[in-house]
Amino acid sequence: MLSVLGDRTYRHLFLAQVIALIGTGLATVALGLLSYDLAGANAGAVLGGALAIKMIAFIGVGPVVNAFVDRLPRRGFLVSMDLVRAAVAVMLPFVTEVWQVYLLIFLLQSASAAFTPTFQAAIPDILPEEERYTRALSLSRLAYDMESLVSPMLAAALLTVISFHWLFGGTVVGFLASAALVVSVVVPQPKPMKREGGIYARTTRGARIYLKTPRLRGLLALNLAAAAGGAMVIVNTVVYVRDVLGRSADDVAIALAAFGGGSMAAALCLPRVLERIGDRPVMVAAASLLTAALAAMAMLAATPGVDQWILLLAFWAVMGAAYSAVLTPSGRLLRRSATPEDRSAVFAAQFALSHACWLLTYTVAGGLGAALGMSATLVALALICLAGVVIGLKVWPARDPDQLAHTHAELPSDHPHLREGFRAGGRPEHVHAFVIDDLHHQWPRMGV
């Protein structure tokens, strides 16, 4: 897995990602504690609202930025977004009202919505070989897991000597260091593409490709399942640990670290597992495990007289492993499902549509947690997770080859594209790796 770090450009971008994520992880812990400081037992609702605003920024900003990002210098754009995020993070320790939290979170996450898909779409251009790209995906997932594990542990250590307000300083340092590392390398620039239609067509191109591709519709359903489990952990850990269990702020960080530890363990195993089993079976099984874990936690929360602390840590670790196994293969599916020219648009669509799932689950986790308590919230999220599994199984066929036979009745017989691929047994269909693009507007029926 570590062999991909031999590429200098990828190594610097990966280090930028790790450092920025650790800073963001410190901000996640600090934001939870800030919400508790401002709203007490209603902290889950406040944090859920802040995270819902984050999702709105992701859904609205990402596709619009992608419509024009191929016209901007990719490296300069990434650096600019890092600097904007650092500037906003500087102001977070000084908020005194909930509305101020909401405003700054919107600005911060709008910059992240512009940064992240652009960053993700650059990696396949840096590492075009599928095997190396798969390793980079696992390493990237591991970076997210390290953030979930290391950041809370670091936060717990820092909270013994400083106020949580100072944790936001780590976020500022992380974004500035990320900007410096991006500046130090040459980031591949996508080719500007001439597209028919106006801003609407450019903005929605990635989503149209995404929603016409069966495996990506399945990915979206499984993203919903992952979001249900992740939202419970991110939104309600602080309330569960502080109010339900009556434990300290340090234990909030430990509980989040358990989730991160499970996720990291899964990421280390996934490259070999994916090679042997494939994406769909792994992702469906992991989403099913998330459903079972949420249901078991609901029963635990409704059972009086049980020491829940150790069990909470165990369930959070299991959920972290399942969460990682659902999300890690996503980049492989996106790469398979788009031409290099459309890759950035499809990554932006994944970013926006997956975060629409998070918008739903964050709202459920925060609102129900404040109104009805942890047991009812866990039941609701388990049902959402189950729905994601069922829909994913239905819309993503078990047989999902890259090459598909199809016809082009709309093209003249001498069109250059008809010479691509091969024809089997003299049949009129030709066969090649199939993706939705300007010549392929609908997914063919299997075998046609």
N, C-alpha and C positions, 0 to 999 in steps of 0.2 A: 504493500500500500504506500509506503513512504518513498518508493522509487520515483514517483511523479514530482517530488520536491526537487529532483535534480534539474528540472526546468526552472531557470532563474525567474522568469516572468511569473509563472504560477506560484513559485515559492514566495515571492514578495506579496502577491495578491492574497495568498493563503494566510500569511502572517498578518496582513492588514485586516483580514476577516476575523482572525482569532482575537487580535487586540481590541478591535471595535466591539466584538461580541462580549468580551469580558467586561468592558466598560458599560455596555448595554445591560448586562446581567446585574451589575451593581445598581444601575438605575431601576431595574425591575424590583429588586428587594427594597430599595429606598422609596419607590413609588407606592408599594404596598404599605409600608410603614407610615409614609406621609398621609395616605388616605385614611389609615387608622387614626392618625393624630388629628386629622381634620373632622372625621365623621364617626369615630368610635365603632360601635357594633354595626353601623351601616357602611363600613369600609368596603365590603364586598360590592355593594351597589355602586359606590363611587368609583372603585377600581374597574368594575364592569363597564360603567359609563365611559371612563377614560379609554378603555381598550376598544369599546364600540366605536368611539371617535377615531381611534387608530385605524380600525377596519374601514371606516368610511373614507378616510384619506387614501388608504391602499387601493380601494375599489375605484375611486374616482380619479386619482392622480396618475396611477401607473399606466393605464392604456393611453391616456392623452399624451403623456411624455413620450411613450414609445412611438407614437405617430411621427415624432420629429427627431428622435434621438439619433437616427442615422445621419442627420445633417449636422450634428454637433461633434466636436472632438471628444471621443469617448473618455480619454484620460482626464482632460480638463473638466468634463462634466462630473465624473466621479469625485474628483477632488473638491469641486464646488459644493457638492451635496454633503460631503464630510464636514466642510467648514460651516455650512448652515446648521447641521446637526449639533456641532460643538457649540455654536453661538446660542442655540436654544437651550442646551443642557446647562449652560452657565446660569440661566435665569431660574431654573427649576427650584433650587434651594430657597428661593426668596418668596415663593407663593404663600399666600395666607388665606385664599378663598378657593373653593372647589372650581368655580368657573375659570380661574386662572390656570388650574391644572389642565382643564379641558382645552383651553386655547393653545397652551404651549405644546401639549401632546399632539394636537392637530398639525401644528407647524413642524414639529420634529418628525412625525410620521409621514407627512407629505414629502419631506426630503428623503426619507427612507424608501418611500414608494417609488421615487424616481431613481434612487441609487441601486436597489437590490436587483430588479430584473436586468438592468444594464450590466451589472457585475456578473450575474449568473450566465447571461448570454455570451459573455466574453470567454468563459472557460472552454466551451467546445471549440472555439477558434484557436485557443492556445494549445489545447490537447485534442487534436482531431481523431486520434485512434480510439476506438470504442473501449478497449481494455483499459487504457490509461485514463480515459474519461470516467469509467466506472469506478476506478480507484480514487479519482479526485472527488467523485460524489460521496463515496464513503468517508473520505477524509474531511470533506466539508460537513457531512452529518456529524462526524466526530467533533469537529470544531463547535457546532451548536451544542453537542452534548457536554463538551468541556465547559462551555459557558454555563450550562445548567448545573454542573457539578462544582467547578472551580469558583465561579462568581459568588454563589451563596456561601461557600466555605470561607472565601476571602472576606465577604461581607460580615459573616459571623465574627471573624477575628477582628476586623476593624471596628465593629460595634462595641467591642469591649473597651476601646480607648477613645472613640470619637462619636459624635452625634451622627444619626443616619443622614442628616442633611449633607454631610461632607462626602457621602458616597457618590453624589452626583458629580463631584470633581473627577472621579475615576472615569466617568462617562466622557467628560470633556477630553481628558488625556487620550482615551481610546480613539476618539474620532480624529484628533490631531495626528496621532501616530499612524492611523490608517491613511490619512491624506498624504503623509510623508512617504509611506511605502508605495502608494500608487504613483506618486510623482517619480519615483526612482526607476520605473520600468516603462517600456513602450507597450501600450495596450493595443491589440489589433483593432483596426477601425472597420466596421461593417461597410459594405458597398452600398452607396445610396441607390435605392430602387425607384424606378418610375412606376407609380401605381395609378390605376384608373380611379376616378371618383375624388371626392373632396375629403374634408376632415373626418366626416362620419365613417367613410369607407376605410380610411387609414386607421382610425381609432378602434374600429370593431373588427379589423381583419383577423387579428390573433384569436379573438373569441369565436369568430365564425369557423375558423379552421379547427379550433379546439372542440367545439360542440358538435361538429360533423364527424369527428373521429371517435369510434366506439371505445377504444382503450382509454382515451382521455376523458370521455364521459364517465367511464368506470373509475378513473383516477379521481375525478371530482367527487363522486359519491363516497369513495374511501377517504378523501380529504375531510368530508363532513364527519365521518366516524372519528378520525384523528382529532379533529377540532373539538368534538364533544369531550373526549378524554382530556385533552390539553387545557381546555377552558376550565374544567373543574379544578385542575391543579393550580393554574395560574391565578384564577380569580379568587378561589375560596380557601387556598391553603392558609393564608394569614388569618381568616376568620375561624377556620376549623381549629387551628393550633392555638390561637390566642383566646377565643371565646368558648368554643366547645370543650377543648381539652384543658384550657387554663394554663398554658405553658408560655414560655418567655419569647421575646423577639428573636433570640438566637436560634430557638427551635424552628422558627419559620424557615430560616436559612437551611437548617439541617433537613427538613422535610423536602424542600425544593431540590436539595443536593441528592436525596434518594431518587427522585424522579430522573435527575440528570445522570446519576450513576447507572440506572437501568438502561437508559437510552444509549449511553456510551458502550456498555457491554454488548448491546445488540449491534451497534455500528461496527464494532471490531469483527464480529462474526459474519456480517452480511455479505461481503464480496464473494466468499466461497459458497455460501448458501444460495445466493442468486445465480451463480454459475451452474449449480447442480439442479435447482428446483425451478427457477424462473421467477419473474416478477409477480404475476397474478396470484399464484398459490401462496407466496409469502405474504403479500399485502392483505389478501382476504383473511388468511389465518390470523394475522396480527390484529386486524380490525375486529375479528370475532373475539379475540382474547381481551381487547379493550372493553367490549360490550360486557363480557363476563365479569371483568374486574369492577366495572362501575356498578353492576347489579349486586355483586358481593359486598361492596362498600356500602351500598344502600341498606342492605340487611344489617351490616355491622353498626351503622349509625343509628339504626332503630332499636338496637339491642342494649338495654340498660345494664350497668354493672360490669361491662367488659372493659379491660384496660386497652384502649384503642391506639395508644401511641406507637407501639412496636408494629402492630398490624397496619397502621397508616403508612409507616415507612416501607413495609413490605409491599403493600398494594401500590404505593407510588412508584416503587422500583419496577414492578411488573408492568405498570402502565407506561412507564418511560421506555421500557424495552419494546413494547408493542407499538407505541407511538413512533419510535425510530424506524421500526421495520415497515410501517406504512409509508412514511415520508421519504426515506432514503432512495428508493428506486424511481422517484418521480422524474428526476432529470433524464434517466435512461428512456423513459416513455416519451418525454417531450422531444428528445433528440431524434428518436425513431420517427416521430410524427410530423416533422416539418422539414422543408428545404433549408439550407443554410441561410438563404435570404429572409425566410420567414421565422427563423428561430427566435429572434428577439421578440417578435410580436407574440409568438406562442408562449414564451416564458412570461411575458407581461400578462397574458391572459390567465395563465396558471396563477400568477401572483394575485391578480384581482379576484378571480372566481373562487380560489381557495380561501381568500380572506373574507369573501361574502359568507362562506361557511362559518368562519370565526366570528363574524358579526352576529350571526344567529346564536351561536353557542355561548359567546361572551354575555349576550343579553339575557339568555336563559340562566346561565350560571350566576350572574350578579343579581338579577331581579328575583328569581325564585329563592336564591340563598338568603336574601334579606327578608323576603315575605313569608316563606314556608319552612325554611330550615334546610339542613344538609341532606336529610334522608330523601325528602321529596325532590330536591335538586338532582341528586344522584340517580333517582328513578327516571326523571325526565331526560337526563343526558344519556342514560343507558338506552332509552327508547330511540333517541336520535341516532345514536351509534349503531343500533340494530338496523334502523332504516337505511343508513349508509351502506351497511354490508349487503342487505337484500337488494338494493338498487344496483350496487356495483356488480353483483353476480348476474343480474338480469341484463344490464346494458353492455357489459364487457364480455364478449364470447370467450369461452375457454380455448378455442382454437383461434389464434391471432397471428397468422404469418405476416411477415413483412411484404412478401411478394404476392400480388393478387392479379388474377386474370380479369380483364375488363375491356370494354369496347369504347370507341369514340365515334358515334354516329354523326356528331356535329362537325367532324374534321374531314377535309378532303382526303382522298386515298393516298395522295402524294405528300401529305404533311410530314415534316421531318420527325415529329415525335413518334409517329407510328413505326419508325424503324428502331426505336429503342426497345429494350427487353427482348423477348423471344415469343414465338408463336408455337403452341403445342399441337402436334398432330394435324396441322393444316387448318385449325379452327380460326375464326375471324378475330378472336380476342388476342391481345398481346399481354405479356406478363412482365412486370418489373416491380421494384420497391414502390409501394403506393403511399402517397400522402395527398392531402387536400391542398391544391394550389390553383393557379390560373387555368390549367388544363384539366383539372380533376375537381369537379364541384361537389360531387356526392360520393359517399362510400359505396363501393359495389357490393352486391349480395355475394355471400360466400360461394365460390365456385362458378361465378359468372364473370 
